[in-house]
Amino acid sequence: MAENATIIRKVSNLKVNYDTLDLNTADVWAYEFALTKGANEHSLYAMLIETIEPLISQKCKPFLTHSEAKSNNAYVIGYSQRYAYRQTDYFMWDDDYFDYRENLIIRYAEVEAKDFALIFALKLRQYHDNLTALDKFLYHQLETNFNSNLEDFIIFLKGILIQYPEFLGPKFEKKIFQWREDFNPLAVIQTGQFAILNDPDYWTPIMLLINDERTRTFFSFLYQERTNAGKPFLEKKEFDLLFRFGLKVPPIPLPKKFKLHTTPQYRKSIIECCTYLFYERYSANLKNKMAFLQFLAYQLEDFSHIKEDKDFKNWGKNFTKNKLKMDLPFDIQKYFDLIK
């Protein structure tokens, strides 16, 4: 792998478009074509064209048909030799001619898994000299090709790291697992309807008798208290994201919600109890119970099954001190004392 990395750095005419976050066959082909000429290494390039030629010929129109080629010898004469030596930017398929530079977007659900994996891996290696730009690509791919399913995406990434160690070695492995460690669920919502989730003006504030700083201090039990499994309900970085706009309700449920670390003793209902106690003492409107429930259901996976108005109403009927089990395994009073 180290030898291959050196080869990449030697090729001066390689151009990487870091704004191309989709798997575009033209983008991947152009990089590999330039790399092949600079390094005189054809094996990966051969794998690439064997993969994309059927896709391009199936999904794109030829730029020159067989009948048209008869009167256009420039593309025909010497083609076989140029193609054999990887010196052409087009190819022949069923007697028609296609361009490698077709902007064909590859989707995970639309191609063979092995084809997607190769194209993904080759696009990934374009970030060899700019790993800081890789995060944006990974978040985009997570959303567009893996439906924001982080577990499936990580399994896929581990697979290609093992499959292609010759050009995706320890450097990429370290970066990808750092990305996983620092994962921000809200970073996948940059486009379309989810873009509004990054704008606090779209979030509905819950009217309180105390300010955001004191609110965060109370709810800090989420990362300060440890369950009997040794983990907090949320990691500090998750807590900071949950309260990044204060105690506000997002305009729509998050596409990727935060998951509580719970045990039979440290159950999710503890969060309900503590939220209720906070609502009872600091809500500026005790008729606004629904907003507190939406805050939980829209952002925490553990309450995400509550979706319909009728479900929220039924939940609200049980969101009372009489119906909630207040046997908390830690002293919640100390968090109230912190904000006096």
Rosetta silent file (secondary structure, phi, psi, omega in degrees, C-alpha in Angstrom):
SEQUENCE: MAENATIIRKVSNLKVNYDTLDLNTADVWAYEFALTKGANEHSLYAMLIETIEPLISQKCKPFLTHSEAKSNNAYVIGYSQRYAYRQTDYFMWDDDYFDYRENLIIRYAEVEAKDFALIFALKLRQYHDNLTALDKFLYHQLETNFNSNLEDFIIFLKGILIQYPEFLGPKFEKKIFQWREDFNPLAVIQTGQFAILNDPDYWTPIMLLINDERTRTFFSFLYQERTNAGKPFLEKKEFDLLFRFGLKVPPIPLPKKFKLHTTPQYRKSIIECCTYLFYERYSANLKNKMAFLQFLAYQLEDFSHIKEDKDFKNWGKNFTKNKLKMDLPFDIQKYFDLIK
SCORE:     score description
SCORE:     0.000 S_00000001
   1 L     0.000  -38.306 -179.440    0.000    0.000    0.000 S_00000001
   2 H   -61.829  -39.499  178.869    2.830    2.426    0.776 S_00000001
   3 H   -62.647  -43.318 -179.499    4.227    1.921   -2.721 S_00000001
   4 H   -64.552  -38.439  178.981    0.835    2.659   -4.274 S_00000001
   5 H   -62.897  -37.894  177.436    0.490    5.798   -2.155 S_00000001
   6 H   -64.083  -41.497  178.887    3.842    7.014   -3.474 S_00000001
   7 H   -58.885  -44.052 -179.680    2.672    6.421   -7.042 S_00000001
   8 H   -58.525  -41.344 -176.817   -0.428    8.544   -6.435 S_00000001
   9 H   -71.289  -26.201 -177.897    1.663   11.469   -5.246 S_00000001
  10 H   -74.359  -22.859 -175.462    3.963   11.281   -8.280 S_00000001
  11 L   -82.798  105.649 -171.713    1.153   11.791  -10.795 S_00000001
  12 L   -78.539  -22.139 -175.260    0.990   15.561  -11.174 S_00000001
  13 L   -94.042   13.485  175.651   -1.999   15.778  -13.540 S_00000001
  14 L   -73.153  129.779  178.358   -4.463   14.104  -11.172 S_00000001
  15 L  -123.810  125.239 -179.250   -7.410   16.385  -10.498 S_00000001
  16 L  -109.746  128.897  176.423   -9.882   15.628   -7.740 S_00000001
  17 L   -99.353   96.367 -176.856  -13.284   17.277   -7.660 S_00000001
  18 L   -73.552   -8.402  175.811  -14.148   17.253   -3.981 S_00000001
  19 L   -82.640  -13.471  178.099  -17.523   18.809   -4.776 S_00000001
  20 L   -85.679   96.605 -175.840  -18.580   15.611   -6.559 S_00000001
  21 L   -93.352  -17.794  174.791  -20.115   13.679   -3.670 S_00000001
  22 L   -81.041  164.961  174.434  -22.073   11.217   -5.804 S_00000001
  23 L   -87.010   95.714 -176.466  -20.478    8.198   -7.444 S_00000001
  24 E  -103.441  121.570 -175.867  -20.146    9.590  -10.948 S_00000001
  25 H   -60.530  -36.176  179.551  -18.577    7.222  -13.471 S_00000001
  26 H   -64.301  -41.247  179.882  -17.016   10.115  -15.424 S_00000001
  27 H   -64.168  -48.493 -178.877  -15.370   11.465  -12.265 S_00000001
  28 H   -66.882  -43.346 -179.649  -13.980    8.088  -11.201 S_00000001
  29 H   -61.384  -45.517 -176.853  -12.896    7.166  -14.741 S_00000001
  30 H   -59.364  -41.522  179.779  -11.045   10.486  -15.327 S_00000001
  31 H   -65.896  -48.190 -177.233   -9.018   10.054  -12.128 S_00000001
  32 H   -67.809  -34.258  179.117   -8.130    6.432  -12.799 S_00000001
  33 H   -64.597  -45.265  178.111   -7.311    7.149  -16.460 S_00000001
  34 H   -65.950  -39.827  179.521   -4.857    9.878  -15.454 S_00000001
  35 H   -65.017  -39.282 -179.945   -3.399    7.690  -12.711 S_00000001
  36 H   -63.546  -44.301 -179.523   -2.920    4.802  -15.118 S_00000001
  37 H   -66.708  -36.813 -177.912   -0.993    6.950  -17.603 S_00000001
  38 H   -75.985  -30.505 -174.396    1.164    8.432  -14.861 S_00000001
  39 H  -108.250   -8.813 -177.667    1.934    5.173  -13.087 S_00000001
  40 L    55.471   39.734 -179.897    1.740    2.724  -15.971 S_00000001
  41 L  -120.643  117.023 -169.906   -0.410    0.482  -13.785 S_00000001
  42 L  -107.478  -11.239 -170.205   -3.379   -1.062  -15.564 S_00000001
  43 H   -63.478  -48.094  179.386   -4.842   -3.707  -13.263 S_00000001
  44 H   -68.581  -37.654  178.694   -7.251   -1.488  -11.300 S_00000001
  45 H   -62.927  -39.603  177.673   -8.126    0.497  -14.394 S_00000001
  46 H   -62.007  -40.841  177.555   -8.984   -2.759  -16.169 S_00000001
  47 H   -62.868  -39.794 -178.561  -11.274   -3.696  -13.281 S_00000001
  48 H   -64.494  -50.608 -175.644  -12.936   -0.300  -13.489 S_00000001
  49 H   -69.013  -30.861  174.847  -13.687   -0.353  -17.195 S_00000001
  50 H   -64.715  -26.100  179.681  -14.908   -3.950  -16.998 S_00000001
  51 H   -84.375  -45.134 -171.911  -17.367   -2.671  -14.381 S_00000001
  52 H   -87.766  -22.501  179.926  -18.541    0.594  -15.942 S_00000001
  53 H   -59.925  -47.827  176.276  -18.683   -0.379  -19.619 S_00000001
  54 H   -61.691  -37.097 -179.298  -21.807   -2.571  -19.196 S_00000001
  55 H   -66.796  -45.967 -179.600  -23.420    0.106  -17.010 S_00000001
  56 H   -65.358  -42.831 -178.234  -22.755    2.928  -19.455 S_00000001
  57 H   -67.854  -27.917  178.801  -23.849    0.885  -22.466 S_00000001
  58 H   -80.506  -35.789 -170.495  -27.097   -0.100  -20.718 S_00000001
  59 H  -106.668  -12.097 -177.051  -28.032    3.316  -19.342 S_00000001
  60 L  -121.382  159.765  178.490  -26.529    5.811  -21.813 S_00000001
  61 L   -88.451  145.720  176.858  -26.869    6.432  -25.513 S_00000001
  62 L   -68.202  147.012  175.249  -23.908    5.824  -27.851 S_00000001
  63 L   -84.033  -13.764  179.382  -22.265    8.933  -29.241 S_00000001
  64 E  -149.619  117.434  179.424  -21.655    7.011  -32.449 S_00000001
  65 L   -82.630  168.958 -179.515  -23.740    4.115  -33.753 S_00000001
  66 H   -58.999  -43.249 -179.294  -22.428    1.295  -35.894 S_00000001
  67 H   -67.246  -36.345  179.133  -24.015    2.753  -39.049 S_00000001
  68 H   -72.125  -29.090 -177.976  -22.621    6.217  -38.299 S_00000001
  69 H   -66.422  -24.245 -179.360  -19.148    4.804  -37.671 S_00000001
  70 L   -62.336  -29.230 -179.279  -18.878    3.676  -41.274 S_00000001
  71 L  -106.701   13.558 -179.977  -18.544    7.292  -42.366 S_00000001
  72 L  -135.247   77.129 -172.722  -16.453    8.431  -39.412 S_00000001
  73 H   -69.547  -16.530 -176.382  -13.142    6.599  -39.621 S_00000001
  74 H   -59.384  -34.508 -179.448  -11.412    8.773  -37.016 S_00000001
  75 H   -85.900  -19.114 -173.088  -12.968    6.732  -34.202 S_00000001
  76 H   -93.567  -46.810 -175.987  -12.591    3.384  -35.957 S_00000001
  77 L   -65.282  124.491  178.558   -9.095    3.334  -37.402 S_00000001
  78 L    76.859    6.468 -177.147   -6.589    2.175  -34.806 S_00000001
  79 H   -60.513  -47.313 -175.035   -9.278    1.807  -32.129 S_00000001
  80 H   -57.791  -42.176 -179.512   -8.359   -1.749  -31.142 S_00000001
  81 H   -69.654  -43.801  179.883   -4.734   -0.874  -30.537 S_00000001
  82 H   -63.650  -39.872  179.785   -5.507    2.324  -28.631 S_00000001
  83 H   -65.060  -41.315 -178.437   -8.094    0.495  -26.507 S_00000001
  84 H   -62.921  -32.450 -178.606   -5.659   -2.308  -25.729 S_00000001
  85 L   -97.390   14.380  177.050   -3.104    0.215  -24.474 S_00000001
  86 L    56.573   44.760 -177.605   -5.702    2.173  -22.451 S_00000001
  87 L  -117.621   22.629 -178.850   -5.255    5.261  -24.623 S_00000001
  88 L  -131.153  145.182  179.560   -8.862    5.996  -25.538 S_00000001
  89 L   -98.547   17.951  176.167  -11.674    7.828  -23.752 S_00000001
  90 E  -142.334  168.815 -179.038  -14.384    5.795  -25.486 S_00000001
  91 E  -147.146  161.510 -179.939  -15.199    2.141  -26.025 S_00000001
  92 E  -105.517  135.283  178.965  -17.157   -0.078  -28.375 S_00000001
  93 E  -141.045  119.489 -176.860  -20.102   -2.157  -27.194 S_00000001
  94 L    51.457   43.325  175.749  -22.228   -4.224  -29.593 S_00000001
  95 L    71.749    0.963  173.714  -20.668   -2.278  -32.509 S_00000001
  96 E  -104.029  159.899 -176.173  -21.749    1.102  -31.062 S_00000001
  97 E  -112.776  131.059 -177.900  -19.359    3.610  -29.467 S_00000001
  98 E  -122.370  153.217 -177.913  -19.815    5.006  -25.951 S_00000001
  99 E  -100.305  129.873  176.214  -17.980    7.713  -24.026 S_00000001
 100 L   -63.955  -19.564 -174.411  -16.391    6.964  -20.641 S_00000001
 101 L   -87.001   15.638  174.018  -17.076   10.595  -19.732 S_00000001
 102 L   -65.899  132.217  179.804  -20.822   10.048  -19.421 S_00000001
 103 L   -82.525   74.584 -179.422  -22.041   11.505  -16.115 S_00000001
 104 L   -95.925  119.597  179.717  -23.710    8.334  -14.905 S_00000001
 105 E   -87.872  127.194 -177.849  -24.590    8.384  -11.193 S_00000001
 106 L   -96.113  125.775  177.758  -24.240    4.999   -9.503 S_00000001
 107 L  -112.906  141.580 -176.686  -26.767    4.090   -6.792 S_00000001
 108 H   -57.079  -39.191 -175.195  -26.351    1.208   -4.384 S_00000001
 109 H   -78.990   -8.282 -171.831  -29.862   -0.113   -4.992 S_00000001
 110 H  -109.110   -6.587 -177.706  -29.524   -0.066   -8.788 S_00000001
 111 L  -132.076  171.056  176.005  -26.317   -2.028   -9.463 S_00000001
 112 L   -64.077  145.042 -176.369  -24.595   -5.203   -8.368 S_00000001
 113 H   -59.473  -39.455 -178.643  -23.073   -4.931   -4.897 S_00000001
 114 H   -67.992  -34.379  178.037  -19.572   -5.778   -6.145 S_00000001
 115 H   -68.001  -44.254  178.489  -19.769   -3.086   -8.836 S_00000001
 116 H   -61.754  -42.650 -177.410  -20.889   -0.469   -6.345 S_00000001
 117 H   -61.443  -43.024 -179.394  -18.131   -1.482   -3.915 S_00000001
 118 H   -65.344  -48.326 -178.575  -15.380   -1.087   -6.510 S_00000001
 119 H   -63.378  -39.806  177.910  -16.587    2.297   -7.758 S_00000001
 120 H   -62.362  -46.176 -178.018  -17.049    3.495   -4.172 S_00000001
 121 H   -62.956  -40.210  179.577  -13.556    2.342   -3.197 S_00000001
 122 H   -68.559  -37.709  174.328  -11.972    4.061   -6.185 S_00000001
 123 H   -65.246  -39.737 -179.017  -13.811    7.293   -5.424 S_00000001
 124 H   -59.624  -39.486 -175.384  -12.734    6.985   -1.802 S_00000001
 125 H   -71.730  -12.167  175.000   -9.069    6.799   -2.702 S_00000001
 126 H   -63.933  -19.023 -177.908   -9.280   10.185   -4.416 S_00000001
 127 H   -89.043   11.621 -175.750   -9.207   11.630   -0.889 S_00000001
 128 L   -51.569  -43.176 -176.781   -5.756   10.194   -0.263 S_00000001
 129 L  -100.368   10.452  179.131   -4.122   13.614   -0.015 S_00000001
 130 L  -151.072   64.145 -177.229   -7.095   15.447    1.528 S_00000001
 131 H   -65.680  -21.081  178.762   -8.669   13.304    4.220 S_00000001
 132 H   -66.096  -22.406  179.696  -10.171   16.376    5.867 S_00000001
 133 H   -86.834   -5.170 -173.670  -12.599   16.589    2.929 S_00000001
 134 H   -71.237  -31.331 -176.345  -13.709   12.976    3.362 S_00000001
 135 H   -54.696  -47.206 -177.117  -16.303   13.611    6.091 S_00000001
 136 H   -60.642  -40.446  177.891  -18.668   15.444    3.750 S_00000001
 137 H   -63.410  -44.666 -177.856  -18.485   12.601    1.206 S_00000001
 138 H   -65.296  -42.823  177.702  -19.206    9.961    3.852 S_00000001
 139 H   -62.020  -40.587 -179.902  -22.209   11.845    5.263 S_00000001
 140 H   -64.475  -45.306 -179.506  -23.598   12.296    1.742 S_00000001
 141 H   -66.492  -36.747  176.837  -23.198    8.620    0.871 S_00000001
 142 H   -57.637  -43.111 -177.409  -24.742    7.573    4.182 S_00000001
 143 H   -76.234  -46.059 -170.725  -27.866    9.556    3.341 S_00000001
 144 H   -80.959  -33.046 -175.461  -28.177    8.908   -0.406 S_00000001
 145 H  -113.176  -12.600 -178.084  -27.171    5.258   -0.672 S_00000001
 146 H  -126.283   16.685  175.062  -27.693    3.808    2.808 S_00000001
 147 L    50.580   35.220  179.002  -30.889    5.569    3.912 S_00000001
 148 L    61.959   20.873  177.822  -29.005    7.073    6.884 S_00000001
 149 L   -88.203   96.008 -173.958  -28.512    3.577    8.331 S_00000001
 150 H   -62.368  -39.420 -177.803  -25.164    4.042   10.042 S_00000001
 151 H   -61.733  -46.460  179.106  -24.765    0.395   11.075 S_00000001
 152 H   -63.487  -39.121 -178.069  -25.178   -0.877    7.505 S_00000001
 153 H   -66.468  -41.608  179.454  -22.836    1.801    6.185 S_00000001
 154 H   -64.845  -40.584  176.844  -20.091    0.956    8.670 S_00000001
 155 H   -60.027  -43.341  178.071  -20.366   -2.740    7.770 S_00000001
 156 H   -62.407  -46.019 -178.975  -20.002   -1.792    4.097 S_00000001
 157 H   -62.894  -40.918  176.688  -16.982    0.443    4.786 S_00000001
 158 H   -60.283  -38.902 -179.616  -15.271   -2.290    6.793 S_00000001
 159 H   -62.889  -44.939 -177.953  -15.852   -4.641    3.876 S_00000001
 160 H   -74.279  -26.699  174.656  -14.191   -2.443    1.266 S_00000001
 161 H   -64.294  -37.140  177.320  -11.262   -1.721    3.588 S_00000001
 162 H   -75.376  -38.757 -176.249  -10.664   -5.461    3.721 S_00000001
 163 H   -67.573  -37.181 -173.771  -11.400   -5.964   -0.002 S_00000001
 164 L  -125.335   60.916 -178.740   -9.003   -3.295   -1.273 S_00000001
 165 L   -68.863  -18.856 -176.680   -6.059   -3.048    1.162 S_00000001
 166 L   -66.768  -25.181  176.298   -3.672   -2.257   -1.710 S_00000001
 167 L  -132.479   -4.533  172.339   -4.979    1.314   -1.933 S_00000001
 168 L  -122.748   83.934 -175.524   -7.256    1.633    1.114 S_00000001
 169 L  -105.452 -149.157 -174.343   -4.966    0.798    3.975 S_00000001
 170 H   -55.711  -33.466 -178.891   -4.375    1.956    7.563 S_00000001
 171 H   -61.591  -46.125  179.057   -4.609    5.639    6.651 S_00000001
 172 H   -72.183  -38.503  179.524   -8.187    5.294    5.408 S_00000001
 173 H   -60.301  -45.062  179.843   -9.113    2.838    8.134 S_00000001
 174 H   -62.734  -43.327 -178.254   -7.981    5.270   10.830 S_00000001
 175 H   -65.877  -44.332 -178.172   -9.840    8.165    9.221 S_00000001
 176 H   -64.253  -40.095 -179.543  -13.098    6.235    8.737 S_00000001
 177 H   -76.182  -25.214  170.723  -13.159    5.007   12.312 S_00000001
 178 H   -67.395  -41.182  177.118  -12.378    8.498   13.561 S_00000001
 179 H   -60.327  -41.606  178.553  -15.379    9.687   11.514 S_00000001
 180 H   -63.986  -40.873 -178.838  -17.496    6.998   13.150 S_00000001
 181 H   -65.249  -37.934 -177.286  -16.302    8.011   16.601 S_00000001
 182 L   -95.961   15.645 -171.588  -17.091   11.685   15.956 S_00000001
 183 L   -54.749  132.294  178.834  -20.311   10.952   14.052 S_00000001
 184 L  -113.403  106.450 -177.670  -22.811   13.805   14.035 S_00000001
 185 H   -57.430  -25.384 -177.038  -26.365   12.583   13.254 S_00000001
 186 H   -83.332   -9.335 -178.651  -27.367   16.082   12.204 S_00000001
 187 H   -76.145  -11.908 -179.789  -24.672   16.333    9.534 S_00000001
 188 H   -87.442    1.860 -173.426  -26.650   14.099    7.168 S_00000001
 189 L  -111.942   52.993 -175.777  -29.485   16.611    6.897 S_00000001
 190 L   -94.020  -15.251 -172.338  -27.961   19.188    4.603 S_00000001
 191 L  -126.597  165.400  173.176  -30.268   18.856    1.621 S_00000001
 192 H    60.074 -146.279 -176.272  -33.944   18.755    0.670 S_00000001
 193 H   -63.997  -24.957 -176.509  -36.617   18.845    3.347 S_00000001
 194 H   -77.689  -12.652 -178.701  -34.070   18.042    6.055 S_00000001
 195 H   -60.054  -30.542 -178.209  -32.105   21.279    5.452 S_00000001
 196 H   -65.510  -18.106  179.941  -34.567   23.164    7.669 S_00000001
 197 H   -72.083  -14.493  177.451  -33.321   21.131   10.621 S_00000001
 198 H   -94.241    1.802 -179.266  -30.082   23.097   10.510 S_00000001
 199 L  -112.829  110.570 -176.348  -31.876   26.430   10.813 S_00000001
 200 H   -61.349  -20.611 -179.630  -32.914   27.280   14.414 S_00000001
 201 H   -65.026  -21.665  179.864  -35.564   29.682   13.111 S_00000001
 202 H   -87.047  -11.631 -178.204  -37.660   26.664   12.088 S_00000001
 203 L   -86.764  144.638 -177.670  -37.503   25.110   15.553 S_00000001
 204 E   -96.175  116.249  179.462  -40.257   25.881   18.061 S_00000001
 205 E   -70.721  144.426  173.882  -38.981   27.092   21.456 S_00000001
 206 L   -93.945  120.808 -175.499  -40.599   25.696   24.590 S_00000001
 207 L   -70.013  124.090 -175.496  -41.445   28.620   26.860 S_00000001
 208 E  -128.017  166.633  177.290  -39.665   28.244   30.184 S_00000001
 209 L   -92.175   -4.025  179.147  -39.123   30.126   33.418 S_00000001
 210 L  -129.625  167.419 -176.384  -35.348   29.657   33.196 S_00000001
 211 L   -87.487  177.027 -176.463  -32.751   30.253   30.475 S_00000001
 212 H   -62.383  -40.435 -177.536  -31.004   27.790   28.150 S_00000001
 213 H   -61.634  -43.630  179.937  -27.862   27.533   30.286 S_00000001
 214 H   -71.023  -33.235  176.307  -29.790   26.491   33.381 S_00000001
 215 H   -62.658  -46.323  178.458  -31.912   24.116   31.284 S_00000001
 216 H   -62.221  -36.967  179.512  -28.786   22.405   29.975 S_00000001
 217 H   -61.948  -43.486  178.315  -27.449   22.189   33.528 S_00000001
 218 H   -63.192  -50.018 -175.588  -30.525   20.283   34.680 S_00000001
 219 H   -75.342    0.156  177.652  -30.542   17.893   31.733 S_00000001
 220 L   -63.255  -12.806  174.975  -26.813   17.277   32.108 S_00000001
 221 H   -57.680  -23.690 -178.551  -27.807   14.175   34.072 S_00000001
 222 H   -60.636  -32.319  177.929  -28.114   12.589   30.614 S_00000001
 223 H  -112.747  -14.083 -178.899  -24.330   12.414   30.297 S_00000001
 224 H   -87.504  -34.091  178.346  -23.216   12.758   33.919 S_00000001
 225 L   -80.532  138.295  178.807  -25.124    9.838   35.415 S_00000001
 226 E  -104.737  136.305  175.427  -23.782    6.369   34.628 S_00000001
 227 L   -74.606  173.329  177.918  -26.024    3.368   34.194 S_00000001
 228 L   -70.171   -3.308  172.963  -25.158    0.096   35.917 S_00000001
 229 L   -95.350    1.850  175.914  -23.513   -0.851   32.585 S_00000001
 230 L    86.924    6.111 -179.019  -21.060    2.018   33.058 S_00000001
 231 L  -114.058  152.236  173.374  -22.398    4.225   30.258 S_00000001
 232 E   -78.673  166.790  175.030  -24.281    7.526   30.353 S_00000001
 233 L   -60.118  -41.778  176.597  -27.716    7.815   28.746 S_00000001
 234 L  -136.837  147.664  171.845  -26.049    9.967   26.068 S_00000001
 235 L   -70.608  157.157 -177.278  -22.448   10.835   25.340 S_00000001
 236 H   -57.646  -41.263 -178.595  -21.529   14.476   25.966 S_00000001
 237 H   -66.134  -32.753  176.268  -21.186   15.196   22.241 S_00000001
 238 H   -70.315  -40.548  177.105  -24.670   13.748   21.651 S_00000001
 239 H   -59.832  -44.670 -179.578  -26.067   15.839   24.478 S_00000001
 240 H   -61.092  -36.607  178.293  -24.531   18.985   22.983 S_00000001
 241 H   -72.064  -38.476 -179.606  -26.195   18.219   19.657 S_00000001
 242 H   -61.815  -37.166 -177.080  -29.531   17.451   21.302 S_00000001
 243 L  -109.670   25.443 -175.638  -29.539   20.845   23.027 S_00000001
 244 L   -64.692  -27.096  176.195  -27.647   22.828   20.393 S_00000001
 245 L  -107.938   12.063 -175.501  -30.645   25.156   19.957 S_00000001
 246 L    87.704 -161.944  178.904  -31.816   24.875   23.550 S_00000001
 247 L   -85.181   82.227 -178.808  -35.072   23.201   24.533 S_00000001
 248 E  -127.083  153.592  179.372  -36.742   23.513   21.135 S_00000001
 249 E   -98.581  125.255  178.890  -38.916   21.178   19.061 S_00000001
 250 L   -66.186  154.304 -178.080  -37.649   20.448   15.542 S_00000001
 251 L   -65.948  -27.169  176.272  -40.069   21.151   12.667 S_00000001
 252 L  -142.440  159.131  177.093  -39.977   17.478   11.657 S_00000001
 253 L   -60.142  143.451  176.793  -38.570   14.343   13.319 S_00000001
 254 L   -62.354  138.457  178.075  -34.840   13.886   12.842 S_00000001
 255 L   -67.781  -29.433  176.091  -34.078   11.345   10.086 S_00000001
 256 L  -127.296  108.412 -172.133  -31.350    9.887   12.312 S_00000001
 257 L   -93.805  164.982  177.350  -32.248   10.074   15.987 S_00000001
 258 E   -81.226  140.588 -178.598  -30.154    9.757   19.118 S_00000001
 259 L  -108.655  123.466  178.538  -30.211    6.377   20.850 S_00000001
 260 L   -72.855  143.797  170.069  -30.258    6.222   24.650 S_00000001
 261 L   -88.670  109.417 -176.894  -27.970    3.798   26.479 S_00000001
 262 L  -124.472  163.153  172.948  -30.404    2.013   28.775 S_00000001
 263 L  -137.828  171.315  177.190  -30.542   -1.050   31.004 S_00000001
 264 L   -56.103  -32.943  178.832  -33.460   -2.697   32.829 S_00000001
 265 L   -81.671  -41.830  178.973  -32.617   -0.562   35.867 S_00000001
 266 L  -100.713   72.451 -173.304  -31.815    2.606   33.916 S_00000001
 267 L   -81.819  166.624 -178.898  -34.843    2.421   31.639 S_00000001
 268 L   -66.967  -24.767 -179.495  -36.026    5.020   29.131 S_00000001
 269 H   -64.269  -18.908  175.604  -38.965    5.938   31.386 S_00000001
 270 H   -62.738  -36.419  178.399  -36.442    7.642   33.673 S_00000001
 271 H   -65.337  -40.413  176.512  -36.037   10.260   30.946 S_00000001
 272 H   -60.578  -46.034 -177.744  -39.809   10.737   30.924 S_00000001
 273 H   -60.716  -47.777 -177.661  -39.860   11.141   34.707 S_00000001
 274 H   -67.027  -37.144  178.079  -37.065   13.696   34.794 S_00000001
 275 H   -65.610  -40.388  177.968  -38.559   15.601   31.875 S_00000001
 276 H   -62.650  -45.216 -179.500  -41.914   15.682   33.639 S_00000001
 277 H   -60.884  -38.200  177.320  -40.352   16.994   36.868 S_00000001
 278 H   -67.271  -44.338  178.539  -38.622   19.710   34.870 S_00000001
 279 H   -59.064  -44.446 -176.870  -41.866   20.548   33.018 S_00000001
 280 H   -62.368  -34.851 -174.834  -43.799   20.728   36.289 S_00000001
 281 H   -93.887  -32.804 -169.149  -41.357   23.179   37.842 S_00000001
 282 H  -121.592   -1.776  176.567  -40.091   25.294   34.942 S_00000001
 283 E   -70.314  134.145  178.542  -42.635   25.270   32.120 S_00000001
 284 L   -77.076  -10.747 -179.523  -44.100   28.735   31.569 S_00000001
 285 L  -145.091  105.221 -176.772  -47.326   27.064   30.418 S_00000001
 286 L   -73.098   -2.027  173.499  -48.467   23.885   32.107 S_00000001
 287 L   -92.476    0.618 -176.288  -50.900   23.299   29.250 S_00000001
 288 L  -100.473   38.701 -178.504  -47.979   22.899   26.857 S_00000001
 289 H   -60.249  -35.640 -174.786  -47.218   19.303   27.800 S_00000001
 290 H   -59.656  -36.296 -177.681  -47.260   18.194   24.159 S_00000001
 291 H   -62.522  -38.874  178.581  -44.166   20.225   23.268 S_00000001
 292 H   -65.613  -37.847  179.057  -42.046   18.335   25.824 S_00000001
 293 H   -68.922  -38.586  177.800  -43.244   15.009   24.421 S_00000001
 294 H   -66.527  -36.913  176.483  -42.441   16.109   20.860 S_00000001
 295 H   -55.433  -42.152 -179.964  -38.973   17.154   21.977 S_00000001
 296 H   -73.532  -49.802 -172.790  -38.389   13.553   23.084 S_00000001
 297 H   -69.980  -32.571 -177.257  -40.146   11.709   20.237 S_00000001
 298 L   -78.015  -16.512 -173.360  -38.704   13.791   17.404 S_00000001
 299 L  -124.996  -19.328 -179.023  -35.099   13.373   18.529 S_00000001
 300 E  -109.749  125.677 -178.016  -34.724   10.185   20.576 S_00000001
 301 H   -58.121  -32.100 -175.679  -35.035    6.827   18.854 S_00000001
 302 H   -65.606  -21.451  179.079  -36.425    5.273   22.022 S_00000001
 303 H  -114.626    9.670 -172.277  -39.614    7.362   21.745 S_00000001
 304 L   -71.282  -11.282  178.294  -39.793    7.534   17.945 S_00000001
 305 L   -72.323  -14.501  175.946  -42.718    5.072   17.768 S_00000001
 306 L   -83.298  108.930 -174.043  -44.928    7.964   18.923 S_00000001
 307 L  -128.847  -41.783 -174.878  -45.909    9.583   15.611 S_00000001
 308 L   -86.845  157.526  179.196  -49.636   10.268   15.303 S_00000001
 309 H   -57.114  -40.499 -179.029  -51.602   12.952   17.168 S_00000001
 310 H   -64.829  -33.845  178.765  -53.682   10.308   18.904 S_00000001
 311 H   -68.123  -40.688  178.215  -50.508    8.607   20.145 S_00000001
 312 H   -64.667  -38.930  179.910  -49.220   11.882   21.592 S_00000001
 313 H   -64.314  -43.336  178.145  -52.582   12.497   23.282 S_00000001
 314 H   -64.920  -39.416  178.407  -52.551    9.040   24.878 S_00000001
 315 H   -64.195  -42.150 -179.567  -48.960    9.538   25.958 S_00000001
 316 H   -60.152  -34.282  179.375  -49.865   12.934   27.422 S_00000001
 317 H   -65.050  -28.599 -179.633  -52.559   11.332   29.604 S_00000001
 318 H   -95.666   -3.251 -179.259  -49.863    9.167   31.199 S_00000001
 319 L   -86.797   65.970 -179.943  -47.334   12.015   31.443 S_00000001
 320 L  -138.818  158.681 -179.053  -48.259   12.778   35.052 S_00000001
 321 L   -63.715  -31.499 -178.306  -46.575   12.258   38.401 S_00000001
 322 L   -70.748  -30.067 -174.915  -49.285    9.763   39.425 S_00000001
 323 L  -101.622  -17.153  177.497  -48.757    7.505   36.421 S_00000001
 324 L   -87.153  143.269  177.826  -44.999    7.735   35.962 S_00000001
 325 L   -81.849  109.185 -174.328  -42.742    5.527   38.099 S_00000001
 326 L   -91.698   17.058  178.984  -40.686    8.013   40.064 S_00000001
 327 L   -81.689   78.410 -176.513  -38.316    5.477   41.620 S_00000001
 328 L   -78.442  141.386 -178.274  -35.192    7.021   40.089 S_00000001
 329 L   -82.992    5.810  176.335  -31.853    5.217   40.572 S_00000001
 330 L  -144.541  167.943 -175.658  -30.031    8.513   41.163 S_00000001
 331 L   -87.486  100.868 -179.070  -30.689   11.765   43.012 S_00000001
 332 L   -73.669  -20.794 -177.672  -32.360   14.145   40.559 S_00000001
 333 H   -60.648  -31.740 -177.416  -32.673   16.802   43.265 S_00000001
 334 H   -64.903  -26.284  177.870  -28.986   17.653   42.976 S_00000001
 335 H   -78.043  -32.076  171.529  -29.593   18.849   39.396 S_00000001
 336 H   -66.089  -38.998 -179.410  -32.411   21.072   40.589 S_00000001
 337 H   -64.198  -32.244 -178.749  -30.054   22.415   43.253 S_00000001
 338 H   -65.893  -23.969 -174.532  -27.478   23.287   40.597 S_00000001
 339 L  -109.378   11.470  177.253  -29.807   25.720   38.873 S_00000001
 340 L   -69.220    0.000    0.000  -31.238   27.535   41.879 S_00000001
